[in-house]
Amino acid sequence: MDFTKEQYFQRQTTLSEIGTKGQELLQKAKVIVIGCGGLGSPIAIYLATSGVGELHLVDFDTVSVSNLHRQVFFKVEDIQQPKVAILANEIKKRTPFTKVTFTSEAVNKNSILDLISKYDIVVDGTDNLQIKYLINDACVLHKKPLVYGSLYKFDGYVATFNVLNGDEEYTCNLRDAFPKIATDIPNCEEAGTLNPIVGIIALLQVNEVIKLITNTGKLLTNQLLIYNALENSQLKIKLKKNKSLIFEDIFKNSNYLDTYCKTQDSALLISASELKNRLNSKNIEIISVYNTIDTFIPFKVHQKIPYKYFEAKKIIPNFKKDYVIICEKGITSYDVTLKLKERYPSLNVFSLFGGVKNY
């Protein structure tokens, strides 16, 4: 079926605040969405169907069963397929007016600056605190506006950071809201999340991007919006800019890795490749520990234990075997490995480095 841009965007351009001028601005805009899960997937679809001319999607992950209840643009047949490829295809089905490209690798300190340099606006759809600060710091260094969103159980957070204002200064950023990276806050996978709040926060982020591009309405700058799904309440917290921060030094001195990566004892770790080589051995016992969700595991395990019920004294080991403890990201499994080693010093017990997610 043939149709024109005018027909496709008719309802939107009818709004006097948008009109053909605003639609042209959207068509010229280049936006990068980092993270294409619960937040990023609806963000990408809605930005494309709103008329953003160029979208770049970034995500290293594949679709899993536990994604489907809230990442509604993925289907059962997409399981184990790359999220960015599926999402790019879904966009192409819906609109011919957006050029969509993607990167199927995780962002890191070495790639982030070059990656965002080509785009007008950066949208954070990730669920990793370290990566959120990496994106924020890179945006400050590259003078890029950042539309931020995050979730914790029934709460959602939205803000638009680092926008050049009329005083030729940039508005507040993530470090003005939360100066230091918290190390004790679990992500959605570990803490759980409710389906509706994911969509609500994602669409609030889309709303910010559209307003930012079209110069319409009032942005969530120098403030943080907190939405609670249980109370259906909103709270806006005013932010004050910390002008003493030197982001060149912060970026140089930060590795943006989870703390456990630096502190885990290599003698208690087993790599994914080594585990693969030993999967068929009769001398290995694999125990899966998990928090709130029983992770999909691509190989046979001998025991599955919820972490909150784990007690080292309840494990009666066979000292003739090597034990491998696994979890989603290699954090919980390492803690269990330490506890088992403390109780049974002569036991050969190892944690799968990086977890099943990086297997």
Backbone torsions as a table, in degrees:
resi	resn	phi	psi	omega
1	MET	NA	130.3	178.8
2	ASP	-94.0	137.6	174.9
3	PHE	-154.4	161.8	-177.0
4	THR	-100.3	166.3	174.5
5	LYS	-60.1	-38.5	-178.3
6	GLU	-60.5	-41.0	178.5
7	GLN	-69.8	-42.6	-176.1
8	TYR	-62.9	-42.9	-174.2
9	PHE	-102.5	19.6	-173.5
10	GLN	-56.4	-45.7	-177.8
11	ARG	-63.6	-33.0	-177.5
12	GLN	-78.2	-42.9	-178.6
13	THR	-73.6	-16.4	174.8
14	THR	-64.6	-28.2	176.1
15	LEU	-66.1	124.0	-177.5
16	SER	-63.2	-28.8	-180.0
17	GLU	-70.4	-21.2	177.5
18	ILE	-102.9	-69.6	178.3
19	GLY	60.2	-172.8	-179.5
20	THR	-68.2	-30.1	179.7
21	LYS	-65.8	-47.2	178.8
22	GLY	-64.7	-37.4	179.4
23	GLN	-65.2	-36.1	176.7
24	GLU	-65.7	-37.6	177.1
25	LEU	-64.1	-41.2	177.3
26	LEU	-62.8	-41.5	-177.6
27	GLN	-66.3	-28.3	179.9
28	LYS	-86.4	-12.1	-173.2
29	ALA	-75.6	146.6	175.4
30	LYS	-121.0	119.3	-173.9
31	VAL	-125.9	138.3	174.8
32	ILE	-112.2	130.8	178.2
33	VAL	-111.4	115.6	-178.8
34	ILE	-102.7	117.8	-173.0
35	GLY	97.1	117.4	-175.1
36	CYS	-123.6	39.7	177.5
37	GLY	-97.4	-128.1	-176.1
38	GLY	-58.0	-45.4	178.4
39	LEU	-82.4	-49.9	-170.4
40	GLY	-66.8	-33.7	-177.0
41	SER	-68.0	-48.5	175.0
42	PRO	-67.8	-32.8	176.3
43	ILE	-57.1	-48.7	-177.5
44	ALA	-63.2	-45.6	-179.1
45	ILE	-62.7	-46.7	-177.1
46	TYR	-69.7	-34.8	176.3
47	LEU	-65.7	-41.2	179.4
48	ALA	-63.7	-47.7	-177.4
49	THR	-75.6	-10.1	172.2
50	SER	-84.0	-15.1	175.4
51	GLY	111.5	9.9	176.0
52	VAL	-61.4	127.5	-170.1
53	GLY	-71.6	-34.4	-177.8
54	GLU	-138.8	126.2	179.0
55	LEU	-124.6	136.0	172.6
56	HIS	-121.5	128.2	-176.2
57	LEU	-107.6	137.5	-178.7
58	VAL	-129.1	121.2	174.6
59	ASP	-168.8	137.6	-178.9
60	PHE	-95.5	-7.5	-165.7
61	ASP	-91.9	163.9	173.2
62	THR	-110.3	162.8	-178.8
63	VAL	-73.1	131.7	176.4
64	SER	-118.9	164.9	-178.9
65	VAL	-57.6	-42.4	-176.0
66	SER	-70.9	-10.7	176.0
67	ASN	-75.4	-30.7	-162.7
68	LEU	-64.8	-28.2	-175.4
69	HIS	-69.6	-21.4	-178.6
70	ARG	-127.4	-19.4	178.8
71	GLN	-97.0	76.9	-160.9
72	VAL	-75.3	-7.1	176.4
73	PHE	-89.2	0.7	172.4
74	PHE	-103.3	148.3	-175.6
75	LYS	-119.8	169.2	-178.8
76	VAL	-56.2	-40.8	-178.2
77	GLU	-71.2	-7.9	178.8
78	ASP	-88.5	-5.8	-176.2
79	ILE	-55.8	133.2	-179.3
80	GLN	74.3	6.3	175.5
81	GLN	-95.1	152.3	-179.8
82	PRO	-61.6	130.0	-177.7
83	LYS	-60.0	-43.8	-175.3
84	VAL	-64.9	-38.2	-179.6
85	ALA	-67.6	-43.4	178.2
86	ILE	-62.1	-45.9	-176.7
87	LEU	-66.1	-41.5	177.7
88	ALA	-60.4	-39.6	179.2
89	ASN	-67.8	-38.5	177.6
90	GLU	-63.7	-37.2	178.0
91	ILE	-65.6	-43.7	-179.3
92	LYS	-62.9	-29.8	177.6
93	LYS	-69.3	-26.7	-170.3
94	ARG	-98.3	-31.2	-177.5
95	THR	-150.4	135.6	176.2
96	PRO	-91.3	4.0	-171.0
97	PHE	-101.5	7.3	178.6
98	THR	-123.3	127.1	172.4
99	LYS	-84.4	121.2	-177.2
100	VAL	-119.9	130.5	175.7
101	THR	-129.8	169.5	-179.3
102	PHE	-153.3	158.4	173.6
103	THR	-122.2	122.5	-176.5
104	SER	-100.6	40.5	176.6
105	GLU	-131.6	152.1	178.1
106	ALA	-70.2	143.9	175.3
107	VAL	-73.7	149.9	175.7
108	ASN	-148.3	179.7	-176.2
109	LYS	-61.3	-32.0	-177.5
110	ASN	-77.9	-26.0	-173.7
111	SER	-104.6	-22.0	-166.8
112	ILE	-63.3	-42.5	-175.4
113	LEU	-65.2	-44.6	178.4
114	ASP	-67.2	-37.0	-176.5
115	LEU	-63.8	-45.1	-175.6
116	ILE	-84.4	-12.4	-173.9
117	SER	-62.7	-24.2	-174.2
118	LYS	-88.6	-1.8	-170.8
119	TYR	-122.4	154.8	-176.7
120	ASP	-80.4	-37.0	-174.8
121	ILE	-136.6	141.0	177.2
122	VAL	-110.8	133.8	177.8
123	VAL	-117.8	127.3	-178.8
124	ASP	-95.5	110.7	175.8
125	GLY	-115.4	20.5	-175.1
126	THR	-84.4	168.9	176.7
127	ASP	-127.0	22.0	-179.8
128	ASN	-115.3	120.0	-174.7
129	LEU	-60.7	-41.7	-179.8
130	GLN	-60.2	-43.0	-179.3
131	ILE	-69.1	-34.3	176.9
132	LYS	-60.9	-40.9	178.2
133	TYR	-71.1	-34.8	175.4
134	LEU	-60.6	-47.0	179.6
135	ILE	-62.6	-45.2	179.9
136	ASN	-58.9	-50.3	-175.6
137	ASP	-65.0	-37.7	177.5
138	ALA	-65.4	-38.8	178.7
139	CYS	-65.6	-38.8	177.1
140	VAL	-63.3	-46.0	-179.3
141	LEU	-63.8	-37.4	-177.2
142	HIS	-95.7	4.6	177.9
143	LYS	56.5	47.2	179.8
144	LYS	-110.4	134.6	173.4
145	PRO	-64.4	141.7	-179.1
146	LEU	-126.1	122.9	174.4
147	VAL	-98.2	113.7	-169.5
148	TYR	-103.2	141.2	172.8
149	GLY	-147.7	144.2	175.8
150	SER	-153.9	164.5	-175.6
151	LEU	-134.4	146.0	169.1
152	TYR	-148.0	105.8	-177.5
153	LYS	54.4	-109.5	-176.7
154	PHE	-98.2	3.6	179.9
155	ASP	-105.4	142.7	174.2
156	GLY	-128.0	148.3	-175.5
157	TYR	-127.6	133.8	179.7
158	VAL	-138.1	140.1	174.6
159	ALA	-159.7	156.9	171.1
160	THR	-113.1	116.2	-173.6
161	PHE	-105.5	154.5	165.4
162	ASN	61.2	46.9	178.1
163	VAL	-101.6	134.2	177.9
164	LEU	-70.2	121.4	-177.9
165	ASN	-99.6	-174.9	-176.4
166	GLY	-66.7	-17.0	179.3
167	ASP	-91.7	12.5	-178.3
168	GLU	60.5	29.2	173.4
169	GLU	-121.6	159.1	-179.4
170	TYR	-95.7	142.3	-178.5
171	THR	-71.4	177.0	-175.9
172	CYS	-60.3	158.0	177.7
173	ASN	-127.1	-175.4	-175.0
174	LEU	-58.0	-36.0	-178.8
175	ARG	-73.1	-14.9	172.2
176	ASP	-79.3	-27.3	177.1
177	ALA	-83.8	-46.1	-179.1
178	PHE	-134.7	93.9	-172.3
179	PRO	-57.7	-36.8	-176.7
180	LYS	-119.7	152.6	178.6
181	ILE	-74.9	119.3	177.2
182	ALA	-71.4	141.7	-178.4
183	THR	-107.9	-2.1	-174.3
184	ASP	-119.3	18.2	-180.0
185	ILE	-104.7	117.9	179.9
186	PRO	-74.2	154.8	175.8
187	ASN	-81.6	-178.1	-175.7
188	CYS	-61.7	-33.1	-178.8
189	GLU	-63.4	-37.0	-176.7
190	GLU	-89.1	-35.2	-175.6
191	ALA	-94.1	-20.3	-176.1
192	GLY	89.0	157.3	177.5
193	THR	-156.2	156.1	-178.5
194	LEU	-95.7	141.5	-177.4
195	ASN	-51.5	-53.9	-171.9
196	PRO	-62.9	-37.8	-174.5
197	ILE	-65.8	-28.2	178.2
198	VAL	-63.0	-47.2	178.9
199	GLY	-66.7	-38.6	-179.8
200	ILE	-60.8	-49.1	-177.8
201	ILE	-67.4	-40.1	178.3
202	ALA	-59.0	-43.8	-177.8
203	LEU	-73.6	-29.2	172.2
204	LEU	-64.3	-36.2	176.3
205	GLN	-67.0	-42.4	176.8
206	VAL	-58.5	-43.6	179.2
207	ASN	-57.8	-41.6	178.7
208	GLU	-64.7	-41.6	-179.7
209	VAL	-62.6	-46.1	-179.0
210	ILE	-62.8	-43.4	178.1
211	LYS	-63.2	-39.6	-179.6
212	LEU	-63.6	-44.1	-178.7
213	ILE	-69.8	-42.1	-173.3
214	THR	-92.3	0.4	-178.9
215	ASN	56.5	43.0	-176.8
216	THR	-118.3	139.8	173.5
217	GLY	73.6	-168.5	-177.7
218	LYS	-111.3	124.9	-178.4
219	LEU	-80.9	159.0	174.3
220	LEU	-84.9	62.0	177.8
221	THR	-100.3	147.4	-178.4
222	ASN	56.9	28.1	177.0
223	GLN	-159.0	159.2	178.4
224	LEU	-123.5	122.6	177.2
225	LEU	-89.4	127.6	176.7
226	ILE	-117.0	121.6	-179.7
227	TYR	-113.3	131.7	178.2
228	ASN	-112.9	122.0	-175.3
229	ALA	-72.7	-33.2	-177.7
230	LEU	-68.9	-40.6	-179.4
231	GLU	-93.5	-9.5	-173.4
232	ASN	52.4	45.1	-175.5
233	SER	-117.2	155.8	177.2
234	GLN	-126.5	143.5	176.7
235	LEU	-138.5	132.8	175.9
236	LYS	-111.6	125.3	178.5
237	ILE	-105.4	127.5	178.2
238	LYS	-75.2	140.3	-179.7
239	LEU	-112.5	147.3	177.1
240	LYS	-118.4	133.2	-174.6
241	LYS	-75.1	133.3	174.8
242	ASN	-95.6	101.2	-174.9
243	LYS	-81.4	-2.1	-178.4
244	SER	-86.2	-11.7	-177.6
245	LEU	-70.5	134.2	177.8
246	ILE	-110.6	100.5	-170.7
247	PHE	-72.0	-24.2	174.8
248	GLU	-61.3	-42.6	179.1
249	ASP	-71.3	-40.8	179.5
250	ILE	-59.9	-46.9	-178.5
251	PHE	-65.3	-40.8	-178.8
252	LYS	-65.2	-38.7	-172.3
253	ASN	-94.6	-1.9	-179.4
254	SER	-105.1	139.6	175.9
255	ASN	-101.4	-11.0	176.1
256	TYR	56.3	35.7	176.5
257	LEU	-112.9	151.3	174.7
258	ASP	-57.9	141.7	-176.3
259	THR	-54.9	-35.5	-176.3
260	TYR	-60.8	-28.0	-178.3
261	CYS	-61.7	-29.1	-177.1
262	LYS	-90.2	-22.1	-168.9
263	THR	-108.4	-9.4	-178.3
264	GLN	-72.6	136.1	179.8
265	ASP	-76.0	119.6	-176.9
266	SER	-60.5	-24.9	-179.7
267	ALA	-69.3	-16.6	-179.8
268	LEU	-106.5	15.0	-176.8
269	LEU	-116.3	150.7	171.5
270	ILE	-128.5	135.1	-178.2
271	SER	-80.3	162.8	178.8
272	ALA	-61.5	-41.4	-177.9
273	SER	-66.0	-39.0	179.3
274	GLU	-67.3	-40.4	178.9
275	LEU	-63.3	-42.0	179.4
276	LYS	-57.5	-39.9	-179.2
277	ASN	-69.1	-20.9	-174.3
278	ARG	-109.6	3.6	-174.4
279	LEU	-58.7	-33.7	-176.9
280	ASN	-89.8	2.5	-179.4
281	SER	-74.7	141.4	177.2
282	LYS	-82.1	-6.2	-177.6
283	ASN	-98.0	17.9	-178.8
284	ILE	-127.1	139.1	179.3
285	GLU	-123.1	122.3	-176.1
286	ILE	-108.4	125.2	179.3
287	ILE	-117.5	126.8	177.2
288	SER	-99.6	127.8	174.3
289	VAL	-117.4	142.6	-176.9
290	TYR	-144.9	159.6	-179.4
291	ASN	-88.8	-92.5	-176.9
292	THR	-101.2	-17.7	-176.0
293	ILE	-126.2	132.4	176.2
294	ASP	-77.7	105.4	-173.5
295	THR	-63.9	142.5	171.9
296	PHE	-65.7	129.2	-177.3
297	ILE	-121.8	124.6	-174.4
298	PRO	-82.9	17.3	177.7
299	PHE	-151.8	167.8	-176.7
300	LYS	-75.1	136.3	173.9
301	VAL	-119.0	159.1	-176.3
302	HIS	-93.7	-28.2	177.8
303	GLN	-144.6	148.2	171.4
304	LYS	-125.4	125.2	-175.0
305	ILE	-132.0	123.0	171.5
306	PRO	-61.1	132.5	-174.1
307	TYR	-58.1	-37.6	-176.8
308	LYS	-66.9	-17.7	178.5
309	TYR	-102.7	1.6	-176.3
310	PHE	-73.4	132.3	172.0
311	GLU	-137.9	125.4	-176.9
312	ALA	-57.9	-35.2	-176.6
313	LYS	-67.5	-18.9	179.3
314	LYS	-83.2	-12.2	177.5
315	ILE	-89.0	119.2	176.8
316	ILE	-105.4	96.4	-170.6
317	PRO	-80.9	157.1	169.6
318	ASN	-97.0	108.4	-172.7
319	PHE	-71.0	-4.7	175.4
320	LYS	-84.8	-8.4	-177.5
321	LYS	-110.7	158.1	170.8
322	ASP	-95.7	136.6	-179.9
323	TYR	-106.1	133.7	176.0
324	VAL	-118.4	123.3	179.5
325	ILE	-101.6	130.5	-178.8
326	ILE	-126.5	154.0	172.2
327	CYS	-152.7	-169.5	-175.8
328	GLU	-66.3	-48.5	-171.9
329	LYS	-121.3	0.5	177.9
330	GLY	86.3	11.4	179.6
331	ILE	-95.5	-56.1	178.6
332	THR	-61.1	-41.2	-178.4
333	SER	-63.2	-34.5	179.5
334	TYR	-69.2	-39.3	177.6
335	ASP	-61.7	-43.5	178.1
336	VAL	-64.7	-39.7	178.1
337	THR	-59.7	-43.8	178.0
338	LEU	-60.9	-41.8	-178.1
339	LYS	-67.7	-39.7	177.8
340	LEU	-67.8	-39.7	-179.9
341	LYS	-66.5	-34.7	178.9
342	GLU	-67.6	-39.5	-178.4
343	ARG	-79.1	-36.2	-177.9
344	TYR	-125.3	78.8	-173.9
345	PRO	-56.0	-29.9	-177.2
346	SER	-88.8	-1.5	-178.9
347	LEU	-76.3	135.2	173.0
348	ASN	-84.1	101.6	-176.8
349	VAL	-133.4	137.3	-173.9
350	PHE	-137.3	150.9	174.8
351	SER	-104.2	137.5	178.1
352	LEU	-70.5	113.1	-175.3
353	PHE	-65.7	127.8	179.5
354	GLY	82.4	-8.6	176.7
355	GLY	73.3	-179.1	-179.7
356	VAL	-63.4	-30.0	-178.0
357	LYS	-58.7	-30.7	-179.1
358	ASN	-109.0	17.2	-178.5
359	TYR	-75.1	NA	NA
